[in-house]
Amino acid sequence: MKLWGIDLGGTKIECAVLDSNNNLEVVVRMRLPTESAKGYEHILSQIKKLIDMVAEQVGEKPRKIGFATPGVLEPDSQLMKNSNTICLNGKPMRQDLEAILGIPVQLANDANCFALAEALIGAGKEYPKAEVVFGVIMGTGVGGGLVVNNKIIGGHHGIGGEWGHNILEENGVPCYCGKAGCVEQVISGPALERYYEQVSGEKLSLKTILEQYNEGKNEHAKATIERLLEYYGRAISTLINVLDPGLIVIGGGVGNIDLLYTAGFERIKKYIFNKGVVTTPILKPRLGDSAGVFGAALL
C-alpha cells in the first residue's frame, strides 16, 4: 500500500509517496510553488495539480491522503485557524480538499506531523520506550507538536503542542497572535536578529551573529546568543515540567545551533522542577526537512 502525504508550506507544496510494503521507501517526491499571494482557491488548485502530476508518475491515484498544514483545523467549527498563510484561516479546508480530490483527507498541524514522523521513523527509533515525544520547531517561527504512544495529541481546541505562543518575556515584542513576548518573539531566528539590531544598530543574519559570537570579539553577538540560551532553557524547562517527555526533537534553522545541546542544555537545569537533574534526550531531527511530508503520509 502506498501512503500519500502533502506538506503545505508558505512558499512550496511538497508531495511524497511512501511504500508501506517496502520499509516506507520513498516512491516519488515532487514540489510546486504555493503562490499563496494568489489566494485560497489558487492554493487548492496547486495542490490538485501536484497530486495529479505525482499520480501520473506513480501510475495510480491516492485512495486517501494526509496534509501537514500551517495552522490547524478547529475541531468544533472545522475551519482553519492560527495559520501564518493568512488566506487559509476561516476556511473549511478539509471539506474543500475532499470535494476537489474525491478521497478522504486527514489534516494535522505541520509541527505535529514533524513530531509524528520523528517519533515513528526518525529519532524515536533510538528511543523505543519514549511514550511521550515532543517535536519543537525553531526557525522563522516557533511551534511544537505532541505525540503520545505514537499518536498525535491535537487537543480539545486543536492547539495541542502550541509551545511557541506562551509568554516568555513580560512586556515583550507584540506577536501576531495578540499577546506580547511569546516564545516565538524571543527565540525565533527573526526575533534574535531583531534583538541584535536593537542593541547594536546593525543588521546581521543569525548565521553571522553566531560566527561573531564564536570569535568572541563582538559583545552584541554575545548578548544575543546568551539571550537565546537563557530563554531556551526557560522555555524547554516549562515543557519538561508539564509533559516530562521521553524525547524532545528540535527542528528548524535555529535548532541547528550546536550550543543548544550543550550550553543550552545546562540552562534547562536552572529551571527544571527536578533539583537540576535533566536526563531527557534532546536531539536534532533524523529526517531533515522530510519530516513534515513524511508525517503527513503517516497520518
FENWOFEN-V303853 format. One record per pair of residues at least 4 apart in sequence whose ideal C-beta (glycine too) atoms are under 6 Angstrom apart, sorted by the first residue. I is the first residue (numbers start at 1). J is the second residue. Records with the same first field share a line. If there is no record, write none. Layout:
I->J / J
//
This chain:
1->20
2->17 / 19
3->18 / 20 / 297
4->17 / 62 / 65
5->16 / 66 / 293 / 296 / 297
6->15 / 67 / 296
7->14 / 68 / 292 / 293 / 296
8->13 / 69
10->85
11->34
12->31 / 34
13->32 / 34 / 46 / 50
14->31 / 293
15->30 / 50 / 54
16->29 / 293 / 297
17->27 / 28 / 58
18->24 / 297
19->25 / 27
27->58
28->54 / 57 / 58
30->54
32->46 / 50
35->42
36->43 / 85
38->42
39->87
40->87 / 91
44->100
48->100
55->61
62->103
64->103 / 104
65->105
66->106 / 296 / 297 / 299
67->107 / 296
68->110 / 113 / 292 / 295 / 296
69->107
70->83 / 84 / 85 / 110
71->80 / 81 / 82 / 83 / 88
72->82 / 109 / 158
73->80 / 94 / 107
74->79 / 81 / 158
75->158
78->92
79->90 / 92
80->88 / 89 / 91 / 93
81->89
83->88 / 89
92->96
94->105 / 107
97->101 / 105
98->105
106->299
108->112 / 113 / 152 / 299
110->292
111->137 / 143 / 144 / 145
112->145 / 152
113->292 / 295 / 296
114->135 / 145 / 251 / 291 / 292 / 295
115->119 / 133 / 135 / 145 / 147
116->147 / 152 / 295 / 298
117->122 / 287 / 291 / 294 / 295
118->122 / 123 / 124 / 135 / 249 / 285 / 291
119->124 / 133 / 147
120->298
122->285 / 286 / 287
123->249 / 283 / 286
124->133
127->247 / 281
130->246 / 247
131->149 / 246
132->148 / 243 / 245 / 246
133->147 / 247
134->146 / 245 / 248
135->145 / 249
136->144 / 250
137->143 / 251 / 252
138->142 / 252 / 254 / 255
139->189 / 252 / 253 / 254
140->189
141->184 / 188
142->164 / 183 / 184 / 188
143->164
144->161 / 163
145->161
146->153 / 160 / 161
147->152
148->153
153->160
154->158 / 160
155->159 / 160
164->183 / 184
165->177 / 182
166->183
167->179 / 181
168->181 / 183 / 186 / 231 / 235
169->181 / 186
170->181
172->180 / 181 / 185
173->185
174->180
175->179 / 182 / 185
183->235
184->188
185->191
186->191 / 231
187->228 / 231 / 232
189->206 / 253 / 254
192->206 / 224 / 228
193->206
195->224
196->200 / 204 / 209 / 220 / 224
197->203
199->220 / 223
200->220
204->208 / 209
209->221 / 224
212->218 / 221
213->221 / 222 / 225
222->226
228->232
229->263 / 264 / 267
230->267
232->264
233->267 / 268 / 271
234->271
236->268
237->268 / 271 / 272
240->244 / 272 / 280
241->273
247->281
248->280 / 282
249->283 / 285
250->255
251->255 / 285
259->263 / 264
260->264
261->265
268->272 / 278
269->276 / 278
272->278
285->291
287->291
290->294
291->295
//
